[in-house]
Amino acid sequence: MVVGVVAGTVVVAVLVLIGLFKLMWRVAEPNEALVISGSKHRTEGLEEGMGFRIVTGRGTLVLPGIQAVRRLSLDLNETELHVDCVTHQGIPLKVRGVVIFKVGDDFVSIANAARRFLDQQRLMAERVHNVFAGHLRSIVGGLTVEDMIRDREKLTGQTRAACGTEMEKLGLIVDSLQIHEIEDPTGYIQNLAMPHAAAVQRDARIAQAEANRLATEAEQQSFARMAEATRDSEILQAGYQAERDKAAAKAQQAGPLAAAAARQEVVVQETRVAELEAHRREQQLQADVRKPADAKAYEKRTLAEAERDARISAAQAKAKETELAAAAEATRVKAAAAAEAEATKSRGAATADATRATGEAEAAAAQAKGLAEAEATRAQGLAEAEAIKARAAALAENQEAVVAQQLAEKWPEIVQAGASAFGNVDNMVLLNGADGMGELFAKALTMGGTGLGLARKLLATMDGNGQPVNGGSPSLNGVASPPPQKVPVDRES
């Protein structure tokens, strides 16, 4: 029983102690400071006899009823600046900015702020605004508008430096001071910026025009490249289409072309076979017909020429023999007659008998000579007949060659006959001198060539035996030639 009472008493005592401890123990948050007053304390860094204690970031015991504990916020505070100022040039301006401040972290700053703002922390922003407004007006009064615009950092630095001492006395520190805007009710800043704005606007317009030009050029170049690409694409497509059409046409023509090529090859082979067959036939005809015919004709021609030459030689030899025999007989008879006449004369025979004997000898010699000449003429005629026959055979084979040979053999006589027309000319007048004489002789010589043409035409009107065709006389155009007429020659021409 006693133990239970003792245990309960102990528990109550412990609970009471815990309650008292919680009632007496105070902890400072990281963003606040505890200001404990009611007893004499000495805090390091503070003046002696301040009469309060500052606790930050830890706990402490506070005697209830004896000590009072209040909290001072260490959070950031801000105040907006709306200050009407006048510059050194007398130009009214409105400066708009913001000040961010807080209570300092050191005990001196906390003590100064506690003594000034512990019960008026809501009025802290207003007090700071008033401090900065006064210093800002003072600083702006010593500056020009141009200085404020061009070097705003200078304005900010001077303002912070001017307010630093007073803010330190208030236990405050400035974390940031920013000048947001400088309003110009009179339009001075706007007028000041107009030349620059005009120049900027001019440069902007120039830049815009240049940009538009470059953009237009780029667009035109892009359009040109697009057109070029379209053209190239269309050309390529047309080429591909042409190749496809060509391939399709070639594919469609492949069958007919193959058939035509095969047929062409067949025709080529057939043509080659026909050519070979024709060549074989030609060779066969050459071997079977032409060569035997040429050999037979050559044999006949050779035999005829040999027989003709033999007969001509025999006739000439016989004529020569007859002529020699006749001459020898005549010589013999003449010698005998002469001897007989001499003998008769020497014997003193009668002159009449000698004359008669001589006459008879001469008659016999003349008769023998006539017989020899007749035999020679007959042999010559036979030879000429054989020659004419051979020439007729030759004419049948090659008239041109025979006529040309005969005309060549008789060419001097033909030229002489053509020139005989001038034989009876006594006087001849030539108007063009030596050239006329040359032309005259050339015409005379040309008569021989004309004779060759006439001979060819005469041969064309004669048959193989040398007789005129249709029984008529040979003529140049198939008409009987008229009898030659005597043409008078002017001897003076």
C-alpha positions, 0 to 999 in steps of 0.5 A: 500500500505504501509502495503504491502511494510512493510510486504514485507520488513519484509519478505525479512529481515527475509529471509536474516537473515535466509540465514545469519544464515545458512551461519554462523551456523556450526554443528559438526558430531559425527565422526568429530571435527570442528576446528575454527580459525581466532579469539582468543578463549580459550578452556577448557583444552588447552593452552592459546593462541592456536588461534583456537576453537574445537567444537565436537558434537554440532553447533556453529556460524562462522563469514564468512570472519573472521573465518575459519572452518575445519573438523578433522575426528575422524574415525578409521584408520588402517595401515598394518605392514610389518617390517623386523627385526633381533632377539637377536639371529641374525636371520632375521624375517619378522613381519606382523601385523596391527595397528588400531588407531584414533584421541583421543576424548579429546580436547588435542588429537584433538588439537595435531592431528589438528596441525599435520594432519589437511591438511595431514590426508591421510598421517596419516597411513604412519606416524603411520607405521613408528613409529610402525616399528621403535619401533617393530625393537627395541623390536624384537632385544631384544627378541629370536625367541622362546620368540616371538613364545611362548609369542606373547602377550608380543611382542604386549604389549611392542610395544604398550607401547613403541609407547604410548608416541609418539602416544599421542604426535600425538594426536592418540590412538591405539585401537588394535595392532595385530601381524598376522604372523612371517615369517622366511626366514632362516627356523629356526622356521621350524627347531625348530618345526621339533622335535615337529612336528615329535613328534606330527606326531608320536603321530598323527600316534599312535593316528591314528593307535589306532583310526584305531584299535578301529575303526576296533574293533568297525567295527568288533563288529558292523559286529558281532552284525549285523551278530548276529542280522541277525542270531537272525532275521533269527532264529525268522523268521524261528521260525515264518515260522515254526509256520505258517507252523505248523498252516497251516498244523494243519489247513489243518489237522483239518478237517481230524483229526476231522473226524478221532477223531469222527470216533475214538470215534464211533469205541471206542463206538462200541468197548465198546458196543461189549465188553459189548455185549460179556460180556453179552453173556459170563455171559449168557453162564455162567448162562445158560450153564456152571453153570448148566453143572457144577452143573449137573456134580458135582451132578453126581460126588457126587452121583457116589462117594456117591454110590461108597462109599455106595457100598464099605461100604456095601461090606466091611460090608458084607464081614466082616459079612460073615468073622465073621459068618464063623469064628463063624461057624468054631469056633462053629463046631470046638468046637462041634467037639472037644466036640464030640471028647472028648465025644467020647474019654471019652466014649471010642469010636473008634479013627477013628470015632473021627478023621473022625468027626474032619476032617469033622468039619475042612472041614466044617470050611474050607469050610465056611471060603472059602465061606466067603473069596470068598464073601469078595473078590467078594465084594472087586472086586465090590468095586474096579470096582466101584472105577475104574469106578469112577477113569475113570470118574475122569480121563475123567475130570482131568487126571493130578490130578488123576495120581498125587494123585495115584503116590503120594499114591504109591510114597514110593513103586515106590522109593523102586522099583527103589532102589531095583536095588541096592539090589543085589550089593555086592561091589560098588566103588564110585569115587567121595565119598559122592557126588557120593552117593548123585547123585546115590540116586538122580538118584534112586529117579528120577526114580519115576519122570520118572514114572510120565512122563511115566504114563502121556504118557500112559494115552495119548494113552488110551481111556476113558475106559482105553483101548489102542487106536487102539487096541494096547498095550500102549506105550510111542510113540504110538508103542507097547512096546517090552517085557522087557529084563533082563539086567545083573547087574555088581555087581562090579560096 
